[in-house]
Amino acid sequence: MNVPTENLKYINWPNNYGDPQWFIHDRFGLFIHFGLYSAGARHEWFMTREKIDLQAYKKYFDYFNPDLLHAKQWAQYAKKAGVKYVVITTKHHEGFALWDSKLTEYKVTNTVIKRDLLYEIVEAMREEGLKIGFYHSLIDWNHPDFIIDGLHPLRDDVSKRSLANRNMDTYIEYLKGQIRELLTNYGEINYLWFDFSYSHRDWGWAKGKGAVDWRSEELEKLVLELQPNILLNDRLDLNRGIMTPEQFQPNRLNKENNQPVIWEACQTMNGSWGYHRDNLNWKSSDTLLKMLIDTVSKNGNFLLNIGPNGRGEIDENSVVRLEAIGEWMRLHARSIYGSKQSEFEAPIDCRYTQRGSQLYLHIFSWPYKHIHVKGLAGRVSYCQFLHDASEVRFAEYDPKEVITSTETTIDRDSVVLNLPVQKPNVSIPVIELFLK
């Protein structure tokens, strides 16, 4: 499907990719990392961090039984949090398939649970009106033909590094076959989130894998043949697709060659993507909201992660944050959905988003009595708090006004918003300014 003309301004979006307008409008998504590593409960990379071989790792497969996983409940949490799309891990680097793949025995339907959990999750999310994205790792530490490199759990076993018994072409056919299953058997998939390329890595005895190793152009062609309307991220090492910075907040608007790009900030609630029982680096709900707002103010999407535990439940820390974000979104969603960066300069400790002639001022730090907003003189017709639609009175420069020691000075190009001394009882107050 060709992208409409208005989308060609994005330097990272080819004509043959799906129309990204829904993605750009929706702004807020939920990432879900769930697999055998959830039972290990110490980060989704622990297989390679601890250099665990396949036989030792097999215990997580043997005892994997997420008997408390209720996909409808996951979907309800997601919907209530205000997200518009969900990206679920189909296979992480460990190689375990969360669906009933016909190409491997290393799959969820061969575990104690004996259910196609991916199908259940996809159907539940669709029932709540959420768009579906699949995360799929290009890496596979379980597959016998995946060539060992410096990220592989067996990297220190010199006897197993030999290329003689491993055929990357065989693995790629397997990879393509699994992608074909995912994009054929689960209806329309809106977003395919590949992970990841690392061709820049060099360990001397092995090099990292990139577009040549993955045969990325073939993969891309296959994906678009099966799902012409799908969106793709940038991790096939082809220099196109949605940019996906993770675990940091860009300090400026993302651009390439001074042209805008479609991008998505990917963030965890604590320090891990998969369930990590002992990682207590939890970001506060207010911090997560500020990250969401900051991202949208820079024309980006926000993909917030949860990692359900080994029994398939979303832990209490995650639920508390999802609920807090959802309550804020219930009152302030129109400052996020369909909004983008504003041309105006936001005041200190604030962020702007804009949707048409409505400008949204998100106040990160509550000031005393006034906020001076530059460049808006003569352009504001009305102001209100978004959470309760209560009027916010404002003033502009008046050459006849006599300024004494009790009045604030107003610049000629500015508008001064008159605020209550007490901060409204919402996490991040938002003032909606209606522009002339």
N, C-alpha and C positions, 0 to 999 in steps of 0.2 A: 504494500500500500504506500503510495507516494505521500510524503509529508506536505501539508498545505504550504503555500508560498510564505505565509507569515512566520513559519517556523525556521526558514532557511537562515535566519540571522544568527542561529546558534552554531558556532564553528564546529562543535563536536557531534552534530546531528545530521547524518546522511539522508538523502532523499528516500532511500529504500527502507528506512526504519519506520516503525509505527508512529502515529500521530501522538506527540507527547503532551497535548494540551490538558488532558485529564490529570496527568502527573504534576504539571506546573500549577494547575489550579488547586489540587488537593493538599499539597504541601506537607502532610503529616502521615507517616506510616509507622507500622510496628514490625520490628524484626523479631523472629522467634528462633533461637538456637536450641535444638533438641535432638539428642542422639545417645549413643552408648556412653559418651563422655559425661552425660547428665548423671549417670549412676556413679561414676568416679568422683564427681562433685569437687573437682579441683582444676577447673579451666578446660576448655575444649581442646587445647594443644597438649595435654599432659602425656599423651602417648609418646610424642616425640621429645618433649622436655625431659621425660624420665627414661627415654630410650627403651621402651617396652616392646618386646617382640610379639608376634602374632599369637603365639601359644599362650603367653601370659595375659595378653589383652582379651583373650577369648572368654574369660570369666564374666566380663561385662555383658557379652552377648548371651551367655548361658543363663544369667540371672536378671536380664533386662525384663522388667514386668511393670510397666506404667499403668497399673490397674485403676488409678484415680484420675486418669486423663479423661476429662469430659470436654470434648471439642466445642460443644455449644457454650459451655462456660467460658472457655478461652475467647470465643467469638464475642460473647456478651461483654467481657472485660474490654476487649479491643474497641468495640463499638462505643461503649460508654466513655472510654478515654478520649474519644474524638478523632481517632485515626480513620483514614479513608482507604488505606490499602495495607496488606499484610504480606511480608516476605518470610517464608518458612524454609528451614534447611531440609532439603531432600536427601543430600549426602554431604557430610563434612569430610575433612581430610582422612579420617579413619576408614572411610570406604563403605560404611554401613548405610544401607538403603532404607529409608523410612516408608517405602511403598513396596508393593508386591511385584518387584522386578522379576522378569522371567530370565534375566541374564546372570543372576548370581544366587547363591544360597545364603549369602551374607545379608539378610534382609529381615525386616520387622515381622513378617508373617511366619518366619521360622523361629522366632523367639517365643517365650512363654505366653505372651499376649496374643499372638496369632491373629492380629488384625491389621488391615491396611490403614495405619493411622493417618497417613497423608490424605487419603480419600476422605476420611471422617473430618479432618481439619478443614480441607478445602470446601466441602459441602457446608459445614457450619459457618464458615466465614461468608460464603456466598449468600446464605440465608439472612445474614445481617447486612447485606448490601455492600460488602467490602470487596475491593479488587484483590486479585491473587497474584503474588509474585513467588517464584521459586528461587531459592539460593541453591547453587550446585557447585561443588568444589571440582576444579580441574585435577586436583591432586587426589591420589588414592594409595594410601600406605598399605592397604590390604591386598591389592591386586598383584599377582605374581609377575606381571609384565611391566609394571610401573618401575622405571629405572631409578635406582637408589641415588640420591644426591645428598647434599649437606643438611637438608631439612628432614630427611627420612629417619624414622626411629632406629634403623639398622645401620646408620652412617658409620659407626665405629667398628662394625664387623667387616673387616677387610675381606674375609673369605666370601662374603655375600654381595660384594660390590660388582662382581663380574657382570659384564654386559652379555656374555655368551648365552645365559639362560633367560634373558629378559628382552622382550621385543616391544618397543614403544608403539609401533604401528598397530600391533595387536591390541594394546591397551586403548589406543585412540578409537579403534573400531568399537570396543566395549563402551567407551565414553559416549560415542555418537549413538550407540544403540540405546543406552539409558536415557539420553536426552530425547530420542525419538519416542520412547515409552512415555516420558513425562509430558511431552507436548502433544501426544496423541490420545492418551487415555483419561485425561482429567479436564476436558473441556477447554474453554478459552483461558489462556494464561496471559495476564496483562504485562508481566515483567519477569525477565530472566536475569538473575543476579549471579554472574559467574565469580568464582574466587579460586585462585588468583595467579598472576604471572610474576616471575622473579628472575627474569633473564639477566639482570644486572649482577646477580650473585655469582661468585667464583670461589670455590674451595680448593682450587688446584687440581685435585683428582676428579672433580665434578663441577659442572656449571648449572646455574639455575635454569628453569624452564620458562619459555615465552611462546610467542606466536608461532614460531617454526615448529617447536616441539608439540604444541597442542593442535597444529594444523588449523589455526584459528579461523582462517578465511573459510575453510570447509565447514567448520562448526557454525559460523555465522550464517552461511548460506543455508545450511540444514534448518537452523532455527527459523529463519525467515520464510522458508518454503512451508514449514509446518504451521507457523503462526505468523502470518504476514503483518498483523497489527501489534505485535509484541514490542516492548521496549527492552533495550539491552544496556548493561552498564559497561564500564571502560576496562574491565580486567582481563580481556582477551589479548591485551598487548597490541591492539590495532589502532590506538590513538583516536578512538571514537567511542561514543556511548556516554551514558550518564557518569560524570565524575563522582567518585565515592571516597572522599577523605574520611578517615575514621579516627576516633579518639582524640581529636583536637578541633577547636573552633577556628576556622579561617578568620584572620583579622582584617580582611578586606573582601570586596566583591570578587568572586572568582571569574577570571577572564583568561583567554589565551590570545596572544597577538592583539591585545586590546579589544577583542570581540567577546561578547557574552557566551557563556556555556550553560548547559543544563547540569545541575549538580545536586548532590544529596549528602548532608552531614550524617554520618553513621556513629551512633553513640550508645554506650552501655550505661546502665544505672549504677553499677559498681565497676570493678576493674576487670570483669570477665564477661565474655559472650555466653558461654555455657554456664550452667549452674555451678556455683563455687561456694560451697557451704561456709568456708572460713574467710572469704574476702569481704571485709566490712567497710570498704571504701565507697560507701553509698553516697551518691549525690542527693542533695535535698530536692524536694519537689519544686521549690522555688528556683533552684539552680537549673533544673531540667527545663522548666518553663522559660527561663531566660535564654537558654540555649536554643529552644524552639523559636522564640521570637527573634533572637539575633540572626538565626539562619534565614528566616523568611525576609528579614530586613535587608539581606544581602542576596535576594533572589534565589535562595536555595530551598530544598526540601529537608525535612528532619526525619530520620529513620531511627527510632528509639527501640532498643533491644530489651527483651526479657529472656531468661533461661529457665524454663520449668525444671523441676527436680526429677529425680529418677522414678518417682511414682506418677509423674505427669501433672503435678499441681504447680501452679504459679505461687511462689513463696510470698509470705506476708509483706515483706519489705517492698516487693514489686507491686503488689496489689494496692498498698497504701499510696504509692506514687501514681499509679495509673488512675486511681480514684480522685486524687487531688488534681491531677492534670485534667481529668474529665470534667470536674466541677468548674474549673477555670474556663475550659473550652465551651462548656454549656452557655456561659455568659459572654464569651469573647470571641467565638469562632469566626465571626465575620471580619475580624482583624487579621485572620490567618488564611482561611480559604479564599482563593482568588486574589490574594494580595501579593504585593511585590515591593521591591525597593522603591523608596520615594526620592524624587529629585531634591527635596529639601534637606537641610542639615539639621539633624536632631539635636536637642539640648543635651548637656552633660548628664550622664547616667540615664539616658532614655534611648529608645529605638523607635523609628518610624516604620510602619508599613502603609501601603496605600492601595486602595481599590477604587478605581475611577476617580471621582471627585471627593471621595471620603478618605481623610487622612487619619491614621491611628497613632496616637502618641502613647507608647508603653513606658511607664515610669518605674524604673528599676530601684531608685532610691528616692524616698518621699521627701520633698523639699518643704521649706516653711513659706506658706502663703502664696508664692508666685512661681510660675515658670515663664521665662522669656523665650519665645519661639521666633527665630529669625526668618526674614524673607516672606512673611505672611501678611504684612500690612495691606489692608484693603482687599484681602482675598478670602477672609473667613466670614461666613454668614451665620453660623451657629455652632456651639460646642456643647457636648454632654459627656458624662461618664457613660461608658458602654455597659457596665454591669447593671445599672438601674435606670438609665435614660434620664438622669437628673441633670439639669442645666449647669454648665460651667460658664460663669460670666467672664468676659474678657474686656480688655481696654487696649486702645491704640494711642499713638502719639497725638497729643493735642497742643498746638503751639500756644494756646491761650491759657493752658493750665499753669498755675503757680505751684512749683514744686517746693515743698518745705522739708523739714527733717523727718516727716512721717509718711511721705509718698515715695514710691519707687519711680526711678527715671525710666522712661520708655524710649527706645531708639526709634528713629523714623521708619525703619523697615520692619519693625518687630510688632508682635502681638504679645500682650502679657495676660496669662491665664490666672484668674483668682481662685485659689484652692482653699478648701477647708484645712484647718490646722491638723485635724485628725485624719490619718490615712484611711481610706475606705477599707472595709473588711473583706478584701480580696487579695490574693497573693501578689499579683502584678496589676495595679490599676491601669486602665486604658481610657484615654480621652479621645472621643470621636469628633473630629473637626470637619464640618461640612464646608467645602470650598465653593466659592462663587464660580 
